[in-house]
Amino acid sequence: MIQFRAIQLALAGAVTGALVLTACSGDQAGPSGGDTNIVQGTGEVTQVAAGERDQAPDLSGETVDGEQVALSDYRGQVVVINIWGSWCPPCIAEADDFVRVAEATAEQDVQFLGINTRDRSRDNAASFERTHGVPYPSLYDPDGRLLLEFPRGSLNPQAIPSTLIIDREGRIAARALTPLSEEQLRDALDPVIAEG
């Protein structure tokens, strides 16, 4: 059993490495950022009509703070999922904008959920959250396993940072493969909130 688990971990690490180097599908995402470990996105924001949306996987696990959380905990709410790393300059640049939008939309039944990836130390991730005053939980995913739960060919996160907006029925309503400003985030989020 231990040997099988070691093989699973090695495979997950290899797949995660491929994700970071190729951004899942090299024809859709931009080049990596040299030695920065950043996988640049295409810069596009894709929005999906309500009748054409795919179900998001039920992501779950331990947060940076050691709590357990699952995406299904927020069913009935609009959820903004932000994939980030403390080592990622575009993630740092967008963090304060995400905090402002999270605080501004909290009364509109919107929940933010981060996925911290490729941080080998929880301390780095926790320091990032403290520095930016992040009020929402982030799943701790150092090996990128949670990112692999999205089916290939779906609106999966293919860059760091990536942002997904999940509608009240748990379906992927929008994806951004680029860092977002406060205004860009609101432009993508507000139509999903308005669906009521």
N, C-alpha and C positions, 0 to 999 in steps of 0.2 A: 504493500500500500504506500509506503514511504517513497519507494522508487517510482511508482506511478505518479505520485504527487510531484516529485522532482521533474519528471518528464513534462507534466502539465505546465509547471512553472517555466521550464526552459522554452517550451513552445509558445507560451503567452509572451515571454520576453522577446522571442524572435519575431512574432507577429507584431508586437508593439513597435519594435525597431523598424519593421517594414512600413508600418503606418506612419511613423515619423519621417522616414526617408521618402516615401512615395505618396504620403497623404491619402492612403487607401487606393486611389486611382490616379495615377500620374497625369491622365488626360484631363482631369477636372481641377486639380489644384496647382498652384504655382510652385516654384522651386523652393527648396529649403533655404533658410537664411544663413548659408555658409556654416560656420562653426557655432552658431547660436542655438541650435536645436529647434529653431522655430520652423514650422511648416507654414509657409505663406499660403493664404487662401486665394481664391480667384477674385475676391473683392465683391462678389455678388451676394445679394440678398434674394432668396427665393421664397415666394409666398404661394400657398396652395389653397385652392378653393375648398370650401368645407366638404363638399361631396367627393373630393378626390384625395383626401388625406389618409396616410397610413398610420397605424397604431404605433406608438412609441414603445420600446421595450420597458418592462418594469425594472428600472435600475434600482439597485439597493446596495447597502453596505454601511461601512463605518465612516463617519465624518472626520474631518481634521481634528475636531474636539473629542473624538472617541464615542460619539453617540451613534445609534442606529437610525437610518432613515431610508425610506423607499419612495420612489416617484408616485406610487399608488397611494401614499399617504395624503397626497394633494389632489386626488380625483375630485372633480367638480370645480377646481380652480384653474385659472390660467397659470402655467408654469413657464418661467424663463430659465433655461439651462445654459450656463456659461462654462465652457471648458477653458481652463486657465492653468498657468504655472507661475510660481513666484519668480522664476528665472527669465520670464518672457516679457521683453520691453513693451510690445503692443498690449499685453494683458495688464501691465502696470498702468499704461496710458488710459485704458478704458475703465479701470476699476472704480474710480470716483464717480464716473457717469452712471455706472451700474448701481452703485449705492444710492445715488440720488433718485434714480427711477424706481428702485425697489422701495424706498421710503415713500415716494409720492404715490405709488400704486397699491400700497399695502391695504388701504381701505376699499380697494376695488376688487378684492378677492383674487389678487395676483400673488403668487409665491415665487421667489427666486431660489434656485438651487445650483450651486457650483459643482463642478467636477475638477478637482485639483489633480493634475497629471504630471508625471515625470519629476516630481519633487521627491527625492530619496529620503528627505527628512521632514517629518511633520512639523518640526520647529520652524523651518523656512516658510511652510504654508501658513502656520498659525501666526507668524510674524507679519506676513503679508496681510492677513485678515485684520490683525490689530492695527497696523499702519493705516489701512484704508477704511477702518471702521465698518467692515462688512457685517451687516445685520442678519444674514441668512446663512444656512448651513452649506458646506461643501463636502461632497463625498471625497474621500482620500483614495486616489487611484494611481499610485506611483508607477505601475506597470501598464497602464492603459487598457486593462481588461474590460472595464465598463464600456469603453468606446467601441469595443469589438462586439458588443451585444446588439448594435444596430445592424440590421441586415445589409449586406452589400447591395448597392444599387438603390438603397433608400436615401432619404435626406439625412444621411449620417454626418457626424462631425468629421471633417476631413482636413482641418487645419487647427492650429493653436495660435490664437484663440478662435473658437467657433461658438455660435450661439444658436440655440433651438428654442422655438416658442411652441409649447404644447397647449392645445385647446382644452376646454373643460371636460371633454370626453376622452382625453388621453391620447389624442392624435397630433402628429407633427404638422403644425400650421405654417411654420416659417423656419428658415435656416439662413444664417449669415456666416459666410466664410471670410470674414474680415473683422478687424476691430470696429466697434461701434461707438459713435458719439452718443450723447444723451438724446439728441434730436433724431438720429438714425434709429436708435433703439425704440423710441416712442413711435416713430413712423411705422415700424414693423409690429409693435405690440398693440397699439391702440385699436386697429381693426379687429383683432382677436378679442380684446376686452369688450368691444361694442357688440359682439355676437350674442352677449347675454347668456 
